[in-house]
Structures are given as structure tokens and as C-alpha cells.
Amino acid sequence: MLKLERYKRNMEYEGISLESQQKLLKAKVLVMGAGGLGSGVIMNLAALGVGQIKVIDDGIIEESNFNRQLIHKYKNLGRAKVISAKDWISEYNPDIKVEMDKIKLNEFNYFNIIQGYDIIIDCFDNYEQKYLLNEIAIRHNKILIHGGAQGFWGQVTTIVPKKTGCLSCVMQKPKTFNKETFATFSTVVNTISALQAHEAFKIITGNGEILLNKLLVFDGLKSSFKTLTFSKNAACETCSKEF
Ligand SMILES: [Zn+2]
């Protein structure tokens, strides 16, 4: 028996249908990273009622995380982020099934991580992992919701293998990755993470238009958005084989 009282404000005037809410409750979403973007994505997925959430992160909670990573509590300093994330979800919405793994994604371990999940949200904080995840998603035909935040800027797009361009089509994969750490503000990172969760919401329920071949760019200095269009690059090393 579904407990729908919790979601009734999703379904009131101008909201979604009962059928859409049931789709959310049956959906499974894989969240790659439980840091700044991951925190916001997890909070929003749990509030929407996404029935199963899997969280992947190999990190532990550090003092410098608290300027933006809203699900992690100070008492959990030094604990694994995935355990903190699981606890947060279970305390907020005990009906959600949570899976988690304290592991760093690589070429050899990804198969078990992605198995059973068709929607992946990229909440990694570095482009080396983002490009690896992009390649895995293309190879295994998974929808990938990309998000990134640096300083006052952020961006979101949804990558659908065989249908849209991929991360490498938007920004060519660099030969080497810069290890420089950029500033990340709670307000910017949580704007982007909310938009990533919103993409998942639309994909699952079939409401609205998805950011396909569109990069939504947030300028936090002006508080404005721009939508840039892109297309598949026929010479893309990652997805051109999928044409
Ligand atoms: Zn591509």
C-alpha cells in the first residue's frame, strides 16, 4: 500500500499525475559522488520520492566540506560520505531503498556499480572521473545527467547515448587533467544539483522537456541562465562509434 500523503503536494493543481508519482516511486537512480552536487541531488530525489537511490563515493567527510555539502552532519566528521548519505536519506524518507558503495569508479569496477540503473547523475567534483563516467554511460547505453560547478559558474545537460552529443562533444577531453581545485559555493552548487535532480524528475515522469543537446549555463554573478545548443561531433572519440 503506497503512502501517498507525503507526496500529495506533488500532485495538486499544476502538479504531476498519480501515475507520474508512481513512476518516481518505482524509479532507480544512481548518484555518482556524495559531495556538493551529490548532497543536493540526494536531497531532491528523496523529497520527490525516487524509490531507490544508489550512492557511490570513496571519500570521508572533511571539515572543508561543510561550506556546501548539506547532507553531512558535523558529528559525522571523518566518517564515510556514503554512510552519512544513507543515514540522511533513511532519516528523511524511510520508504526509500538505499544502496551504497565506498569505492572509486574505475575501468575495472564499474560494471557492478551501474548494473540495474538506467539513469546516472554525475556529481563528481573532477573532470577525470566525469569523462570516465561519460565513456561508461555511452558504452552501456545509460542516461547521464551531467552537472558541474566552478566558482560562480555552473552547467547542466542530459546525455542520451545514440541520441545526443556526449560530454566529449561539448568539451573535448583534455590530454591531461588539471589538479587545481576551484572554489565551490553552496548557493551555486545547490542550484546546479537541484537542476540535475529536476532533469531526472522529468525523465522519469515524462513531464516537460529534457536538456537534450542543450547545455544550461548558470552565471551566478548575474543570477542568469543561458542555454547553449550543441550536437554530436562526428569525430568524437567517445560517441562517434554510436552513430
Ligand atoms: Zn561525443
Boltz pocket constraint, residues with backbone or C-beta under 6 A from the ligand:
constraints:
  - pocket:
      binder: B
      contacts: [[A, 164], [A, 165], [A, 166], [A, 167], [A, 168], [A, 169], [A, 170], [A, 232], [A, 233], [A, 236], [A, 237], [A, 238], [A, 239], [A, 240]]
      max_distance: 6.0
